[in-house]
Amino acid sequence: MSPKVSVIVLAWNGEKYLDACLSAVLSQDYEPREVIVVDNASSDGSVGIVQCYEPQVRLIQNDYNLGFAGGNNVGLKSANGEIVVLLNQDTVVQPGWLRALVDTLEDSSIGIVGCKILYPDGQNLQHAGARVRPDDAMTYHVGWGEQDHGQYDLLADFDYVTGAAIAIHRRVLTQLGGLDEQFYPGFYEETDYCFRARRAGFRVVYQPRAVFYHHETTSLPVDSYARSYAYHRNRVRFLLRHWDIAALESFAGADQRATAVTLSLDDVIARARAYGDNLVALPLIVAQRRTDPTLGGALPEGGLRWLIETLQSLRQQAHQRVVVLITDSAHLPAAADWDASMGGIQTGQTTARMQVLLQELASQTVLREPRLRSKLPVLGWLVDAFRRYWISLIERHYIVPILNQQSAFNAKVAELMRQLYEEIADLRQSNEATARLLSADDAAIPYVLQTILNDWKPRSTDLCKVSEE
């Protein structure tokens, strides 16, 4: 008897794509199957589109956006299939796609299967398997951007396969459970899961007969600060979970070199924040490595101290790079670009905006520990007491020094920005010609301040992020 398959489509504001996606899935020549759509609190017409397909499709609505891992985990808990396929909403699977995945998993040594992914033109490859660089854990798709001539038409083992469409056998789910939701909102969830599956003894393969088109949309705009931060935070978290000490040393060297040459202020601030956030999460990650055999194993003696010092050093280097970049305006946007990004504010109107940003910057320099409160109606007080006890064990000697160090850096940067703006103002008053030459830089300073504020604003709630029950 053929194994039952559960196809889970994670939806979020996907009304543009869902109709084509669901129609293609329901046209597959394979039974038995169930199709589950998990809606991550869409604000567009996604839910209405899915409801048109009921009862062929089962709809689950989340109250808020749980991210890639959290949303898919909701679907996994509800799925009944022996094989579960996670599928992005912006895909159009081709005939024979589902049967090819099922046939591949008949080999009991295989636990996870990925697909051949083409761009919507049907000609150029987006994915034919994926690799992770062994030093800095940057990821890349094999065949990306190449025209498809059948050069990747053999089944092959890979480091991981992309979560745009990933088939997982129930035997893997039974051993590993769901995806790690600490990779919220996205990036590296499927990479982490594939690495864990391979350590558990399962093969991760690419199946070229399972083909679909992918629009490759994202909830985080390309080249945005939020995207850079999410990518670097989860990249560092992934390698801290999986790399051995030799690989971690390679990572430290690779990231030092990358930070030293980056010209992107967004990227370097994102890196600094990623190192800091993972510093705070390090005790939990190290504990997980000791107890979970699918992770990288216990660190050698002195390994934790070395990691703490390394992440602190990387963060400090990123801070120093921020100072270098904000004192060199060559990379900053021109006045006209800044005016547009500020909603039409003209160069001559930046003084008031500057004062507001400087005040915001000064008021947010000091970081404080978060106060957590459980949502459980009866046992909430017990959960809160346990959390306070656990956090108190590391707070005094571990978290508070990090908060103090970051607060001191924040204050120095705020003072530097205040002095820089005052120097420009003095130059304008003393020399009208010089002021005209500096006007473009003056208009760009709010951009720098706003970028830094975007980094600092969420820190007080992110430092000890514990999932509320």
C-alpha positions as CSV (number, residue, x, y, z in Angstrom):
1,M,0.0,0.0,0.0
2,S,1.3,3.5,-0.9
3,P,2.3,5.6,2.1
4,K,0.1,8.6,2.9
5,V,1.6,12.0,2.2
6,S,0.9,15.3,4.0
7,V,1.7,18.4,2.0
8,I,1.9,21.5,4.3
9,V,1.8,24.9,2.6
10,L,2.9,27.7,4.8
11,A,1.0,30.9,3.9
12,W,1.6,34.5,4.8
13,N,0.1,37.3,2.6
14,G,0.3,35.1,-0.4
15,E,-2.9,35.8,-2.2
16,K,-0.9,36.4,-5.4
17,Y,0.5,32.9,-5.4
18,L,-1.8,30.5,-3.4
19,D,-4.3,29.7,-6.2
20,A,-1.7,28.5,-8.6
21,C,0.2,26.7,-5.8
22,L,-2.8,24.8,-4.5
23,S,-4.2,24.0,-7.9
24,A,-0.8,22.4,-8.9
25,V,-0.6,20.4,-5.7
26,L,-4.2,19.0,-6.0
27,S,-3.4,18.0,-9.6
28,Q,-0.7,15.6,-8.6
29,D,-1.3,12.0,-9.6
30,Y,-0.7,10.5,-6.2
31,E,-3.0,9.2,-3.5
32,P,-3.4,9.0,-0.5
33,R,-2.6,12.5,0.4
34,E,-3.8,15.4,2.5
35,V,-3.1,19.1,1.9
36,I,-2.8,21.4,4.9
37,V,-2.5,25.2,4.7
38,V,-1.1,26.9,7.8
39,D,-1.8,30.6,7.6
40,N,0.6,32.8,9.6
41,A,-1.9,35.6,10.3
42,S,-2.2,37.0,6.8
43,S,-3.6,40.4,6.4
44,D,-4.6,40.1,2.8
45,G,-7.0,37.7,1.0
46,S,-5.0,34.5,1.5
47,V,-7.5,32.9,3.9
48,G,-10.4,33.5,1.5
49,I,-8.5,31.8,-1.4
50,V,-7.7,28.7,0.7
51,Q,-11.3,28.5,1.9
52,C,-12.4,28.1,-1.8
53,Y,-10.5,24.8,-1.8
54,E,-12.1,23.3,1.2
55,P,-12.7,20.4,2.0
56,Q,-9.9,19.2,-0.3
57,V,-7.6,21.5,1.7
58,R,-7.5,21.8,5.5
59,L,-6.9,25.3,6.8
60,I,-5.2,26.1,10.1
61,Q,-5.1,29.8,11.1
62,N,-2.4,31.1,13.5
63,D,-3.2,34.1,15.6
64,Y,0.1,35.7,14.7
65,N,3.1,35.1,12.5
66,L,5.2,32.3,13.9
67,G,7.9,32.4,11.3
68,F,9.0,29.6,9.0
69,A,9.8,27.0,11.7
70,G,6.9,27.9,14.0
71,G,4.3,27.9,11.3
72,N,5.5,24.6,9.8
73,N,5.6,23.0,13.2
74,V,1.9,23.8,13.7
75,G,1.3,21.8,10.4
76,L,3.6,19.0,11.5
77,K,1.6,18.4,14.7
78,S,-1.6,18.1,12.6
79,A,-0.2,16.0,9.8
80,N,-1.1,12.3,9.6
81,G,1.2,11.3,6.7
82,E,4.0,8.8,6.8
83,I,5.8,11.3,4.5
84,V,5.4,15.1,5.1
85,V,6.3,17.7,2.5
86,L,6.9,21.3,3.5
87,L,6.1,23.6,0.6
88,N,6.3,27.4,0.1
89,Q,3.3,29.3,-1.1
90,D,5.1,30.9,-4.1
91,T,5.7,27.6,-5.9
92,V,4.1,25.7,-8.8
93,V,4.9,22.0,-8.7
94,Q,5.1,20.2,-12.0
95,P,3.5,16.8,-13.0
96,G,5.1,13.9,-11.3
97,W,6.6,16.0,-8.5
98,L,5.0,14.3,-5.5
99,R,5.4,10.7,-6.8
100,A,9.1,11.3,-7.4
101,L,9.5,12.4,-3.8
102,V,7.7,9.3,-2.5
103,D,9.6,6.9,-4.7
104,T,12.9,8.3,-3.5
105,L,11.9,7.8,0.2
106,E,11.3,4.1,-0.5
107,D,15.1,3.8,0.2
108,S,15.1,3.5,4.0
109,S,18.6,5.1,4.2
110,I,17.1,8.4,2.9
111,G,15.3,10.6,5.3
112,I,15.0,14.0,3.5
113,V,14.5,14.8,-0.1
114,G,14.9,18.1,-2.0
115,C,13.8,19.1,-5.4
116,K,15.1,20.7,-8.7
117,I,13.9,24.3,-8.5
118,L,13.6,26.5,-11.5
119,Y,12.8,30.2,-11.8
120,P,9.3,30.9,-13.2
121,D,10.8,31.1,-16.8
122,G,11.3,27.3,-16.6
123,Q,14.8,27.6,-18.0
124,N,17.2,28.8,-15.3
125,L,18.0,26.9,-12.2
126,Q,17.5,28.1,-8.7
127,H,18.5,25.0,-6.8
128,A,20.0,21.6,-7.5
129,G,21.2,20.8,-4.0
130,A,22.9,23.0,-1.5
131,R,26.2,23.4,0.3
132,V,27.5,25.1,3.4
133,R,30.9,26.7,3.3
134,P,33.1,25.0,5.9
135,D,34.6,28.2,7.4
136,D,31.9,30.8,7.8
137,A,28.8,28.6,7.2
138,M,27.6,30.8,4.3
139,T,25.2,28.8,2.1
140,Y,24.9,28.5,-1.6
141,H,22.7,26.6,-4.1
142,V,24.3,24.4,-6.6
143,G,23.5,25.4,-10.2
144,W,22.1,28.8,-9.1
145,G,21.5,31.0,-12.2
146,E,22.6,28.4,-14.7
147,Q,20.4,27.4,-17.7
148,D,19.1,23.9,-17.1
149,H,20.5,21.5,-19.7
150,G,20.2,18.4,-17.6
151,Q,23.6,18.9,-16.0
152,Y,22.2,18.2,-12.6
153,D,19.8,15.3,-13.4
154,L,21.3,12.7,-11.2
155,L,20.2,12.0,-7.6
156,A,22.9,13.1,-5.2
157,D,23.6,13.6,-1.5
158,F,24.1,17.2,-0.3
159,D,24.8,19.1,2.9
160,Y,21.2,20.3,2.9
161,V,18.2,21.0,0.6
162,T,16.2,24.2,0.6
163,G,13.0,24.4,2.6
164,A,11.1,25.8,-0.3
165,A,10.0,22.2,-0.8
166,I,11.4,19.5,1.4
167,A,10.1,16.0,1.9
168,I,10.7,14.4,5.3
169,H,10.0,10.8,6.3
170,R,8.1,10.1,9.5
171,R,11.0,8.1,10.8
172,V,13.1,11.4,10.8
173,L,10.3,13.4,12.5
174,T,9.9,10.7,15.2
175,Q,13.6,10.9,16.1
176,L,14.2,14.7,15.6
177,G,10.8,16.3,16.3
178,G,10.0,19.6,14.6
179,L,12.1,22.5,13.3
180,D,14.0,24.7,15.8
181,E,11.9,27.8,16.3
182,Q,14.8,29.8,17.7
183,F,15.8,30.4,14.1
184,Y,12.8,32.8,13.9
185,P,11.9,34.5,11.6
186,G,13.8,32.6,8.9
187,F,17.1,31.3,7.5
188,Y,19.0,28.1,8.5
189,E,16.0,26.2,9.9
190,E,16.2,23.6,7.1
191,T,20.0,23.7,7.1
192,D,20.0,22.9,10.8
193,Y,17.4,20.1,10.4
194,C,19.3,18.5,7.5
195,F,22.6,18.5,9.5
196,R,20.8,16.9,12.4
197,A,19.2,14.3,10.2
198,R,22.6,13.3,8.7
199,R,24.1,12.9,12.2
200,A,21.2,10.7,13.1
201,G,22.1,8.4,10.2
202,F,19.8,9.6,7.4
203,R,20.8,10.6,4.0
204,V,19.8,14.0,2.6
205,V,19.4,13.9,-1.2
206,Y,18.4,16.0,-4.2
207,Q,15.9,14.4,-6.5
208,P,16.0,16.0,-10.0
209,R,12.7,14.4,-11.1
210,A,10.8,16.4,-8.5
211,V,10.5,19.7,-10.3
212,F,8.8,23.0,-9.5
213,Y,8.9,26.7,-10.3
214,H,9.7,29.1,-7.5
215,H,9.1,32.9,-7.4
216,E,11.5,33.2,-4.5
217,T,9.6,35.9,-2.6
218,T,10.5,36.8,1.0
219,S,8.9,38.6,3.9
220,L,12.3,40.4,4.4
221,P,13.2,42.8,1.6
222,V,16.5,42.0,-0.2
223,D,19.4,44.1,1.1
224,S,17.5,45.3,4.1
225,Y,18.9,45.6,7.6
226,A,16.3,43.2,9.0
227,R,17.3,40.5,6.4
228,S,21.0,41.0,7.1
229,Y,20.5,40.7,10.8
230,A,18.3,37.6,10.6
231,Y,20.7,35.9,8.2
232,H,23.9,36.6,10.3
233,R,22.2,35.8,13.6
234,N,21.0,32.4,12.5
235,R,24.2,31.7,10.6
236,V,26.2,32.2,13.7
237,R,23.7,30.2,15.8
238,F,23.8,27.4,13.3
239,L,27.6,27.0,13.3
240,L,27.7,27.4,17.1
241,R,25.4,24.4,17.3
242,H,27.3,22.3,14.7
243,W,30.9,23.3,14.2
244,D,33.8,21.6,16.0
245,I,36.5,23.7,17.6
246,A,38.8,23.7,14.5
247,A,35.9,24.8,12.3
248,L,34.9,27.5,14.8
249,E,38.5,28.9,14.7
250,S,38.1,29.1,10.9
251,F,34.8,30.9,11.3
252,A,36.4,33.5,13.6
253,G,39.2,34.2,11.0
254,A,36.7,34.4,8.1
255,D,34.4,36.7,9.9
256,Q,37.2,39.0,11.0
257,R,38.3,39.3,7.4
258,A,34.8,40.0,6.2
259,T,34.1,42.6,8.8
260,A,37.4,44.4,8.1
261,V,36.5,45.1,4.5
262,T,32.7,45.5,4.4
263,L,31.4,48.9,3.2
264,S,27.8,48.2,4.2
265,L,26.8,49.9,7.5
266,D,23.7,47.7,7.7
267,D,25.8,44.6,7.3
268,V,28.4,45.4,10.0
269,I,25.7,46.5,12.5
270,A,23.8,43.3,11.8
271,R,27.0,41.3,12.4
272,A,27.7,43.1,15.7
273,R,24.2,42.4,16.9
274,A,24.3,38.8,15.8
275,Y,27.5,38.2,17.8
276,G,26.0,39.8,20.9
277,D,22.7,37.9,20.7
278,N,24.5,34.6,20.3
279,L,26.8,35.5,23.2
280,V,23.7,35.6,25.4
281,A,22.4,32.4,24.0
282,L,25.7,30.6,24.3
283,P,25.1,28.8,27.6
284,L,21.9,27.2,26.3
285,I,23.6,26.2,23.0
286,V,26.6,24.7,24.8
287,A,24.2,22.7,27.0
288,Q,22.3,21.4,24.0
289,R,25.6,20.3,22.4
290,R,26.3,18.2,25.4
291,T,22.9,16.4,25.5
292,D,21.8,16.3,21.8
293,P,23.8,13.7,19.8
294,T,22.6,15.3,16.5
295,L,24.5,18.5,17.3
296,G,28.2,19.1,17.2
297,G,29.1,17.4,20.5
298,A,30.5,18.8,23.8
299,L,33.2,21.4,23.6
300,P,36.7,20.6,24.8
301,E,37.9,22.0,28.1
302,G,38.3,25.7,27.8
303,G,36.1,25.8,24.7
304,L,33.3,27.8,26.2
305,R,35.7,30.5,27.5
306,W,37.4,30.7,24.1
307,L,34.0,31.1,22.4
308,I,33.0,33.8,24.7
309,E,36.2,35.7,24.1
310,T,36.0,35.1,20.4
311,L,32.4,36.4,20.1
312,Q,33.2,39.4,22.2
313,S,36.2,40.1,20.0
314,L,34.2,39.8,16.8
315,R,31.5,42.1,18.3
316,Q,34.1,44.7,19.3
317,Q,35.7,44.6,15.9
318,A,32.3,45.2,14.3
319,H,31.7,48.1,16.7
320,Q,35.1,49.6,15.6
321,R,34.1,49.2,12.0
322,V,30.9,51.0,12.6
323,V,32.9,54.0,13.9
324,V,35.1,53.9,10.9
325,L,32.2,53.8,8.5
326,I,30.2,56.6,10.1
327,T,33.2,58.9,10.0
328,D,33.6,58.2,6.3
329,S,30.6,59.5,4.4
330,A,31.8,58.2,1.0
331,H,29.5,55.2,1.3
332,L,26.4,57.0,2.6
333,P,23.5,57.9,0.3
334,A,23.4,61.3,-1.4
335,A,21.2,64.0,0.1
336,A,18.5,63.4,-2.5
337,D,18.4,59.6,-1.7
338,W,18.2,60.4,2.0
339,D,15.4,62.9,1.4
340,A,13.4,60.3,-0.5
341,S,13.9,57.7,2.2
342,M,12.7,60.2,4.9
343,G,9.5,60.8,3.1
344,G,10.4,64.0,1.2
345,I,12.3,65.9,4.0
346,Q,14.5,68.5,2.3
347,T,18.2,69.0,3.1
348,G,17.5,72.3,4.8
349,Q,15.0,70.7,7.1
350,T,17.3,68.1,8.6
351,T,18.2,70.0,11.7
352,A,15.0,69.3,13.6
353,R,15.1,65.7,12.5
354,M,18.7,65.5,13.7
355,Q,17.7,66.7,17.2
356,V,15.0,64.2,17.5
357,L,17.3,61.3,16.5
358,L,20.0,62.5,18.8
359,Q,17.6,62.5,21.7
360,E,16.3,59.0,20.8
361,L,19.9,57.8,20.5
362,A,20.8,59.2,23.9
363,S,17.7,57.9,25.6
364,Q,18.3,54.3,24.4
365,T,22.0,53.9,25.2
366,V,21.4,52.0,28.5
367,L,20.1,48.4,28.0
368,R,18.2,46.6,30.7
369,E,17.3,43.0,31.4
370,P,13.9,42.0,30.1
371,R,11.1,41.0,32.4
372,L,9.4,37.8,31.3
373,R,5.8,36.9,32.1
374,S,4.1,33.6,31.1
375,K,0.7,33.5,29.5
376,L,-0.3,30.2,31.2
377,P,-3.5,30.9,33.1
378,V,-2.8,28.6,36.1
379,L,0.8,27.6,36.2
380,G,2.1,30.9,34.9
381,W,3.5,31.9,38.3
382,L,5.5,28.6,38.5
383,V,6.9,29.1,35.0
384,D,7.9,32.7,35.9
385,A,9.6,31.5,39.1
386,F,11.6,28.9,37.2
387,R,12.6,31.4,34.5
388,R,13.8,33.9,37.1
389,Y,15.8,31.3,38.9
390,W,17.4,30.0,35.7
391,I,18.2,33.5,34.5
392,S,19.6,34.6,37.9
393,L,22.2,31.9,37.6
394,I,23.9,33.6,34.7
395,E,22.6,37.1,34.9
396,R,24.9,38.7,37.5
397,H,28.2,37.4,36.1
398,Y,27.3,36.9,32.4
399,I,24.4,38.9,31.0
400,V,24.8,42.1,33.1
401,P,28.5,42.6,32.0
402,I,27.4,42.2,28.4
403,L,24.6,44.8,28.9
404,N,27.1,47.2,30.5
405,Q,29.6,46.8,27.8
406,Q,27.0,47.4,25.1
407,S,25.6,50.4,27.0
408,A,29.0,51.9,27.2
409,F,29.6,51.5,23.5
410,N,26.1,52.9,22.8
411,A,26.9,56.0,24.8
412,K,30.2,56.5,23.0
413,V,28.6,56.3,19.6
414,A,25.8,58.7,20.7
415,E,28.4,61.2,21.9
416,L,30.5,60.8,18.7
417,M,27.4,61.5,16.6
418,R,26.5,64.6,18.7
419,Q,30.1,65.9,18.4
420,L,30.2,65.2,14.6
421,Y,27.0,67.1,14.0
422,E,28.1,70.0,16.2
423,E,31.4,70.2,14.2
424,I,29.4,70.4,10.9
425,A,27.1,73.0,12.4
426,D,30.2,75.1,13.5
427,L,31.7,74.8,10.0
428,R,28.5,76.0,8.4
429,Q,28.3,79.1,10.7
430,S,32.0,80.0,10.1
431,N,32.3,79.3,6.4
432,E,29.3,79.3,4.1
433,A,31.3,77.8,1.3
434,T,32.4,74.9,3.5
435,A,28.9,74.4,4.7
436,R,27.7,74.0,1.1
437,L,30.3,71.3,0.5
438,L,29.3,69.5,3.6
439,S,25.6,69.7,3.1
440,A,25.3,66.3,1.5
441,D,27.1,64.7,4.5
442,D,24.8,66.6,6.9
443,A,21.8,65.2,5.2
444,A,23.2,61.7,5.4
445,I,23.8,61.8,9.2
446,P,20.2,61.0,10.0
447,Y,20.5,57.9,7.9
448,V,23.4,56.7,10.1
449,L,21.5,57.5,13.3
450,Q,18.3,55.8,12.1
451,T,20.3,52.7,11.1
452,I,21.9,52.4,14.6
453,L,18.5,53.0,16.3
454,N,17.0,50.2,14.2
455,D,19.6,47.9,15.8
456,W,19.3,49.2,19.4
457,K,15.6,49.5,19.8
458,P,14.7,45.8,20.1
459,R,17.7,44.9,22.2
460,S,16.1,45.1,25.6
461,T,13.5,42.5,24.6
462,D,15.7,40.3,22.5
463,L,18.6,39.7,24.9
464,C,17.0,36.9,26.9
465,K,14.3,35.8,24.5
466,V,12.5,32.8,26.1
467,S,9.5,31.4,24.3
468,E,6.3,32.2,26.2
469,E,4.1,29.2,26.9
